[in-house]
Amino acid sequence: MNTKLTLTIEQSIIEKAKKYAQKKERSLSDLVESYLKALTTEENITKAEDELSPALKSLKGSFKMPKNFDYKKELSDRLTEKYL
């Protein structure tokens, strides 16, 4: 079901967008809808894992910490050793 949407956009942007849509033989509404679909699909939502470098991704899962490991305490201990 299609529903009307009112947007407030700078006039010069609207004119450029209309020209672009015409060149692509699509309506401006279709372009906006496609863009919003692309933004909201789960596949395009950036995950923290996707932001990792390839080198870091290759290391992921190579180390298993004990279940009772307290990283905050460990960090505090190491920083205390280093700076005190």
CYANA upper distance limits for C-alpha pairs under 8 A (distance plus 0.5 A):
  9 ILE  CA     13 ILE  CA      7.38
  9 ILE  CA     14 ILE  CA      7.18
 10 GLU  CA     14 ILE  CA      6.97
 11 GLN  CA     15 GLU  CA      6.82
 12 SER  CA     16 LYS  CA      6.79
 13 ILE  CA     17 ALA  CA      6.49
 14 ILE  CA     18 LYS  CA      6.57
 15 GLU  CA     19 LYS  CA      6.84
 16 LYS  CA     20 TYR  CA      6.68
 17 ALA  CA     21 ALA  CA      6.57
 17 ALA  CA     28 LEU  CA      7.47
 18 LYS  CA     22 GLN  CA      6.61
 18 LYS  CA     27 SER  CA      8.31
 18 LYS  CA     28 LEU  CA      6.55
 19 LYS  CA     23 LYS  CA      6.74
 20 TYR  CA     24 LYS  CA      6.81
 21 ALA  CA     25 GLU  CA      6.49
 21 ALA  CA     26 ARG  CA      5.60
 21 ALA  CA     27 SER  CA      6.19
 21 ALA  CA     28 LEU  CA      6.11
 21 ALA  CA     31 LEU  CA      7.57
 22 GLN  CA     26 ARG  CA      6.56
 22 GLN  CA     27 SER  CA      7.56
 26 ARG  CA     30 ASP  CA      6.95
 26 ARG  CA     31 LEU  CA      7.47
 27 SER  CA     31 LEU  CA      6.93
 28 LEU  CA     32 VAL  CA      6.74
 29 SER  CA     33 GLU  CA      6.55
 30 ASP  CA     34 SER  CA      6.55
 31 LEU  CA     35 TYR  CA      6.63
 32 VAL  CA     36 LEU  CA      6.68
 33 GLU  CA     37 LYS  CA      6.62
 34 SER  CA     38 ALA  CA      6.68
 35 TYR  CA     39 LEU  CA      6.78
 36 LEU  CA     40 THR  CA      6.71
 37 LYS  CA     41 THR  CA      6.58
 38 ALA  CA     44 ASN  CA      7.26
 39 LEU  CA     44 ASN  CA      7.02
 39 LEU  CA     45 ILE  CA      7.85
 40 THR  CA     44 ASN  CA      7.63
 40 THR  CA     45 ILE  CA      7.64
 41 THR  CA     45 ILE  CA      7.22
 46 THR  CA     50 ASP  CA      7.12
 46 THR  CA     51 GLU  CA      8.22
 47 LYS  CA     51 GLU  CA      7.42
 48 ALA  CA     52 LEU  CA      7.45
 49 GLU  CA     57 LYS  CA      8.27
 52 LEU  CA     56 LEU  CA      6.67
 52 LEU  CA     57 LYS  CA      6.62
 53 SER  CA     57 LYS  CA      6.66
 54 PRO  CA     58 SER  CA      6.72
 55 ALA  CA     59 LEU  CA      7.24
 56 LEU  CA     60 LYS  CA      6.95
 59 LEU  CA     63 PHE  CA      8.46
 65 MET  CA     69 PHE  CA      7.01
 70 ASP  CA     74 GLU  CA      6.76
 71 TYR  CA     75 LEU  CA      6.41
 72 LYS  CA     76 SER  CA      6.58
 73 LYS  CA     77 ASP  CA      6.59
 74 GLU  CA     78 ARG  CA      6.68
 75 LEU  CA     79 LEU  CA      6.59
 76 SER  CA     80 THR  CA      6.52
 77 ASP  CA     81 GLU  CA      6.73
 78 ARG  CA     82 LYS  CA      6.67
 79 LEU  CA     83 TYR  CA      6.51
 80 THR  CA     84 LEU  CA      5.91
